[in-house]
Amino acid sequence: MTFQIPEWDWEVIQLGNCGSPIETEAGWLVLTHAVGPMRTYSISAVLLDLDDPTKMIAALKEPLLTASAEEQDGYVPNVVYTCGALAHGDISSFPTASPITGSTSRPPASLRC
């Protein structure tokens, strides 16, 4: 079943989920990965209805994370990725990796649990 199609230039080549959805009071938080022009990877998020996850409540218009300037070179350039997330209280964090670094990031307030 398709519930999201590429809408923004940063997700035009490929779009998929990153790990399992996280149940929150507001809905199912789903991290997504996308590939845009020049094979530049991004991580973003969508929020799905708790009772009917085929209904999208919200989607970010900008990615949460993209490769920084120093991460644009390496074995696989322009890549950031994650395989899931962790929700604790009202904070969702997700481990990420790139050709060079790893980091932890926090979604914007509109997508906090």
N, CA, C and O of each residue as an XYZ file, in Angstrom:
452
protein
N       0.831     -1.159      0.000
C       0.000      0.000      0.000
C       0.889      1.241      0.000
O       1.858      1.304      0.757
N       0.580      2.204     -0.819
C       1.303      3.464     -0.875
C       0.536      4.508     -0.082
O      -0.646      4.744     -0.336
N       1.211      5.137      0.883
C       0.547      6.210      1.612
C       1.246      7.540      1.427
O       0.730      8.573      1.854
N       2.404      7.535      0.803
C       3.110      8.780      0.535
C       3.838      8.665     -0.785
O       4.499      7.664     -1.062
N       3.712      9.692     -1.589
C       4.456      9.745     -2.841
C       5.413     10.936     -2.762
O       5.137     11.893     -2.039
N       6.516     10.897     -3.481
C       7.447     12.018     -3.451
C       6.752     13.322     -3.839
O       6.053     13.402     -4.849
N       6.967     14.341     -3.002
C       6.327     15.629     -3.231
C       7.343     16.765     -3.335
O       7.110     17.753     -4.031
N       8.467     16.619     -2.640
C       9.474     17.674     -2.576
C      10.703     17.259     -3.369
O      10.943     16.070     -3.575
N      11.480     18.239     -3.814
C      12.651     17.911     -4.634
C      13.645     17.016     -3.911
O      14.330     16.228     -4.563
N      13.752     17.106     -2.587
C      14.729     16.311     -1.844
C      14.310     14.845     -1.690
O      15.074     14.052     -1.138
N      13.123     14.466     -2.162
C      12.663     13.078     -2.068
C      12.224     12.510     -3.416
O      11.561     11.474     -3.465
N      12.581     13.168     -4.486
C      12.047     12.828     -5.792
C      12.538     11.483     -6.347
O      11.808     10.841     -7.102
N      13.732     11.046     -6.000
C      14.274      9.815     -6.574
C      13.817      8.570     -5.822
O      13.481      7.556     -6.433
N      13.808      8.651     -4.498
C      13.422      7.484     -3.698
C      12.853      7.957     -2.367
O      13.283      8.975     -1.824
N      11.879      7.205     -1.845
C      11.251      7.538     -0.575
C      10.869      6.243      0.128
O      10.259      5.365     -0.481
N      11.222      6.116      1.408
C      10.889      4.907      2.160
C      10.922      5.168      3.653
O      11.285      6.259      4.094
N      10.542      4.167      4.428
C      10.545      4.334      5.882
C      11.881      3.914      6.477
O      12.656      3.184      5.858
N      12.133      4.397      7.703
C      13.345      4.057      8.463
C      12.913      3.352      9.738
O      12.680      4.016     10.748
N      12.802      2.075      9.726
C      12.420      1.346     10.926
C      10.919      1.354     11.166
O      10.134      1.790     10.324
N      10.547      0.863     12.331
C       9.132      0.724     12.689
C       8.527      2.044     13.117
O       9.233      2.902     13.648
N       7.220      2.226     12.895
C       6.530      3.424     13.389
C       6.560      3.457     14.918
O       6.616      2.419     15.577
N       6.522      4.670     15.465
C       6.496      4.860     16.915
C       5.109      5.362     17.286
O       4.637      6.361     16.745
N       4.451      4.655     18.224
C       3.123      5.074     18.659
C       3.243      6.256     19.617
O       3.959      6.180     20.615
N       2.544      7.343     19.312
C       2.501      8.521     20.178
C       1.030      8.887     20.397
O       0.149      8.337     19.735
N       0.767      9.799     21.309
C      -0.614     10.252     21.531
C      -1.180     10.927     20.284
O      -2.381     10.859     20.025
N      -0.315     11.574     19.521
C      -0.760     12.308     18.338
C      -0.948     11.414     17.118
O      -1.649     11.795     16.180
N      -0.336     10.236     17.113
C      -0.421      9.338     15.968
C       0.846      8.522     15.855
O       1.693      8.544     16.749
N       0.976      7.799     14.752
C       2.165      6.989     14.487
C       3.228      7.881     13.863
O       3.016      8.442     12.788
N       4.370      8.013     14.531
C       5.481      8.786     14.000
C       6.351      7.849     13.166
O       6.858      6.845     13.668
N       6.516      8.183     11.899
C       7.299      7.356     10.978
C       8.447      8.188     10.430
O       8.229      9.209      9.777
N       9.665      7.749     10.697
C      10.822      8.392     10.078
C      10.944      7.879      8.658
O      10.718      6.698      8.394
N      11.299      8.761      7.751
C      11.447      8.384      6.353
C      12.843      8.741      5.861
O      13.483      9.659      6.373
N      13.296      8.010      4.874
C      14.529      8.382      4.192
C      14.155      8.707      2.759
O      13.225      8.132      2.195
N      14.891      9.631      2.186
C      14.601     10.049      0.825
C      15.905     10.308      0.091
O      16.941     10.597      0.691
N      15.820     10.198     -1.206
C      16.964     10.498     -2.058
C      16.516     11.539     -3.067
O      15.508     11.374     -3.753
N      17.286     12.613     -3.142
C      16.988     13.699     -4.065
C      18.042     13.799     -5.147
O      18.794     12.854     -5.388
N      18.093     14.950     -5.799
C      19.074     15.157     -6.863
C      20.504     14.916     -6.372
O      20.806     15.125     -5.197
N      21.361     14.486     -7.260
C      22.770     14.213     -6.973
C      22.921     13.119     -5.916
O      23.925     13.079     -5.204
N      21.929     12.233     -5.810
C      21.940     11.122     -4.846
C      22.164     11.621     -3.415
O      22.873     10.977     -2.642
N      21.573     12.749     -3.061
C      21.680     13.305     -1.722
C      20.569     12.735     -0.855
O      19.388     12.878     -1.172
N      20.950     12.090      0.239
C      20.003     11.444      1.131
C      19.534     12.403      2.211
O      20.265     13.304      2.622
N      18.293     12.197      2.669
C      17.703     12.993      3.743
C      16.894     12.085      4.645
O      16.457     11.007      4.243
N      16.704     12.544      5.876
C      15.808     11.878      6.812
C      14.714     12.868      7.152
O      14.986     14.038      7.422
N      13.473     12.397      7.138
C      12.327     13.246      7.436
C      11.347     12.462      8.307
O      11.709     11.426      8.864
N      10.115     12.943      8.428
C       9.127     12.260      9.263
C       7.718     12.570      8.786
O       7.448     13.637      8.236
N       6.827     11.613      9.010
C       5.395     11.802      8.779
C       4.657     11.318     10.024
O       5.187     10.533     10.810
N       3.445     11.792     10.190
C       2.594     11.386     11.297
C       1.329     10.780     10.719
O       0.634     11.414      9.925
N       1.028      9.534     11.124
C      -0.134      8.815     10.612
C      -1.188      8.685     11.706
O      -0.865      8.677     12.894
N      -2.437      8.584     11.299
C      -3.549      8.420     12.227
C      -3.393      7.121     13.026
O      -3.047      6.079     12.470
N      -3.651      7.197     14.333
C      -3.525      6.006     15.192
C      -4.496      4.899     14.796
O      -4.118      3.729     14.742
N      -5.733      5.262     14.521
C      -6.759      4.262     14.215
C      -6.741      3.803     12.763
O      -7.122      2.671     12.465
N      -6.306      4.663     11.871
C      -6.242      4.315     10.459
C      -4.927      4.833      9.883
O      -4.878      5.930      9.328
N      -3.857      4.038     10.017
C      -2.544      4.507      9.575
C      -2.415      4.730      8.067
O      -1.350      5.126      7.593
N      -3.466      4.486      7.321
C      -3.428      4.838      5.898
C      -3.699      6.328      5.708
O      -3.539      6.850      4.604
N      -4.111      7.022      6.781
C      -4.371      8.463      6.726
C      -3.179      9.224      7.283
O      -2.791      9.035      8.436
N      -2.603     10.084      6.454
C      -1.485     10.900      6.896
C      -2.017     12.180      7.535
O      -2.824     12.897      6.942
N      -1.555     12.453      8.745
C      -1.956     13.663      9.467
C      -1.031     14.820      9.125
O      -1.485     15.945      8.915
N       0.259     14.543      9.070
C       1.246     15.596      8.809
C       2.493     15.009      8.177
O       2.809     13.834      8.362
N       3.191     15.839      7.435
C       4.477     15.472      6.838
C       5.356     16.715      6.830
O       4.875     17.821      6.588
N       6.627     16.532      7.093
C       7.544     17.668      7.071
C       7.767     18.146      5.641
O       7.838     17.348      4.706
N       7.874     19.451      5.493
C       8.131     20.046      4.182
C       9.623     20.194      3.914
O      10.040     20.426      2.779
N      10.418     20.059      4.966
C      11.877     20.104      4.871
C      12.420     18.889      5.613
O      11.793     18.432      6.568
N      13.555     18.357      5.206
C      14.111     17.200      5.919
C      14.580     17.565      7.327
O      14.966     18.702      7.595
N      14.538     16.577      8.216
C      15.107     16.730      9.551
C      16.618     16.790      9.487
O      17.253     17.532     10.236
N      17.191     16.006      8.587
C      18.638     15.855      8.537
C      19.081     15.555      7.116
O      18.476     14.738      6.422
N      20.140     16.224      6.695
C      20.801     15.925      5.426
C      22.303     15.898      5.703
O      22.754     16.308      6.773
N      23.047     15.425      4.759
C      24.500     15.366      4.928
C      25.073     16.773      5.020
O      24.744     17.647      4.218
N      25.933     16.977      6.009
C      26.618     18.264      6.138
C      27.741     18.333      5.108
O      28.027     17.345      4.433
N      28.370     19.485      4.986
C      29.432     19.663      3.986
C      30.552     18.640      4.166
O      31.052     18.091      3.184
N      30.951     18.379      5.422
C      32.037     17.419      5.648
C      31.592     15.970      5.465
O      32.433     15.073      5.397
N      30.288     15.729      5.384
C      29.768     14.371      5.181
C      29.444     14.089      3.719
O      28.924     13.021      3.396
N      29.744     15.028      2.836
C      29.407     14.836      1.438
C      30.464     14.057      0.672
O      30.306     13.787     -0.519
N      31.532     13.699      1.353
C      32.556     12.839      0.765
C      32.675     11.600      1.626
O      32.239     11.596      2.777
N      33.251     10.570      1.089
C      33.435      9.339      1.840
C      33.151      8.141      0.963
O      32.974      8.269     -0.248
N      33.109      6.973      1.588
C      32.880      5.731      0.848
C      31.571      5.799      0.067
O      31.526      5.427     -1.105
N      30.503      6.273      0.714
C      29.223      6.515      0.051
C      28.870      7.979      0.325
O      28.353      8.289      1.398
N      29.136      8.878     -0.613
C      28.947     10.302     -0.357
C      27.471     10.708     -0.276
O      26.595     10.033     -0.818
N      27.217     11.830      0.417
C      25.899     12.461      0.517
C      24.858     11.619      1.241
O      23.661     11.832      1.049
N      25.283     10.667      2.070
C      24.335      9.747      2.693
C      24.216     10.003      4.188
O      25.220     10.175      4.879
N      22.989     10.028      4.679
C      22.669      9.935      6.101
C      21.573      8.889      6.194
O      20.729      8.794      5.304
N      21.577      8.113      7.252
C      20.550      7.090      7.380
C      20.340      6.725      8.838
O      21.177      6.998      9.698
N      19.208      6.107      9.090
C      18.892      5.559     10.395
C      18.056      4.308     10.175
O      17.421      4.152      9.131
N      18.057      3.433     11.142
C      17.270      2.197     11.048
C      16.142      2.172     12.069
O      15.528      1.127     12.284
N      15.862      3.300     12.696
C      14.785      3.335     13.665
C      14.937      4.489     14.622
O      15.804      5.347     14.454
N      14.081      4.504     15.632
C      14.072      5.604     16.594
C      13.639      5.095     17.957
O      13.216      3.950     18.115
N      13.757      5.974     18.929
C      13.382      5.669     20.301
C      12.576      6.837     20.840
O      12.998      7.988     20.725
N      11.424      6.555     21.425
C      10.611      7.592     22.056
C      10.733      7.443     23.562
O      10.608      6.343     24.100
N      10.978      8.563     24.243
C      11.055      8.573     25.703
C      10.376      9.854     26.176
O      10.883     10.951     25.946
N       9.233      9.714     26.835
C       8.482     10.901     27.231
C       8.043     11.665     26.003
O       7.450     11.096     25.086
N       8.333     12.956     25.984
C       7.922     13.761     24.829
C       9.063     13.998     23.837
O       8.989     14.898     23.000
N      10.110     13.191     23.937
C      11.244     13.345     23.029
C      11.431     12.063     22.215
O      11.421     10.958     22.757
N      11.599     12.235     20.914
C      11.961     11.125     20.033
C      13.378     11.375     19.562
O      13.696     12.468     19.094
N      14.225     10.379     19.679
C      15.581     10.529     19.155
C      15.878      9.347     18.260
O      15.291      8.273     18.392
N      16.799      9.570     17.353
C      17.168      8.477     16.463
C      18.658      8.528     16.172
O      19.216      9.586     15.882
N      19.296      7.354     16.256
C      20.707      7.303     15.901
C      20.841      7.429     14.389
O      20.044      6.870     13.636
N      21.839      8.157     13.960
C      22.053      8.325     12.528
C      23.495      7.992     12.199
O      24.354      7.937     13.079
N      23.740      7.775     10.945
C      25.098      7.534     10.481
C      25.276      8.197      9.131
O      24.318      8.420      8.391
N      26.491      8.497      8.836
C      26.859      9.105      7.564
C      28.212      8.517      7.171
O      28.729      7.664      7.891
N      28.795      8.938      6.065
C      30.096      8.397      5.703
C      31.168      8.660      6.763
O      32.161      7.935      6.824
N      30.981      9.685      7.595
C      32.025     10.088      8.525
C      31.588     10.059      9.985
O      32.355      9.620     10.843
N      30.384     10.512     10.285
C      29.998     10.720     11.681
C      28.735      9.967     12.055
O      28.053      9.408     11.196
N      28.434      9.958     13.333
C      27.162      9.494     13.852
C      26.648     10.595     14.753
O      27.444     11.337     15.329
N      25.346     10.722     14.888
C      24.804     11.774     15.747
C      23.435     11.372     16.243
O      22.880     10.362     15.812
N      22.898     12.154     17.141
C      21.529     11.982     17.612
C      20.798     13.276     17.352
O      21.336     14.356     17.594
N      19.596     13.180     16.870
C      18.841     14.369     16.538
C      17.462     14.317     17.150
O      16.996     13.244     17.535
N      16.798     15.457     17.247
C      15.484     15.581     17.842
C      14.536     16.188     16.818
O      14.867     17.209     16.217
N      13.354     15.585     16.600
C      12.398     16.151     15.662
C      11.915     17.523     16.112
O      11.994     17.840     17.299
N      11.419     18.340     15.196
C      10.900     19.653     15.571
C       9.688     19.510     16.486
O       9.089     18.437     16.558
N       9.327     20.575     17.177
C       8.241     20.546     18.157
C       6.944     19.987     17.576
O       6.192     19.314     18.280
N       6.678     20.258     16.314
C       5.415     19.804     15.716
C       5.338     18.295     15.604
O       4.248     17.752     15.420
N       6.466     17.600     15.711
C       6.438     16.153     15.615
C       6.929     15.475     16.888
O       7.197     14.274     16.885
N       7.050     16.230     17.971
C       7.406     15.591     19.231
C       6.249     14.728     19.691
O       5.092     15.008     19.377
N       6.561     13.680     20.434
C       5.562     12.728     20.898
C       4.555     13.392     21.821
O       3.636     12.733     22.308
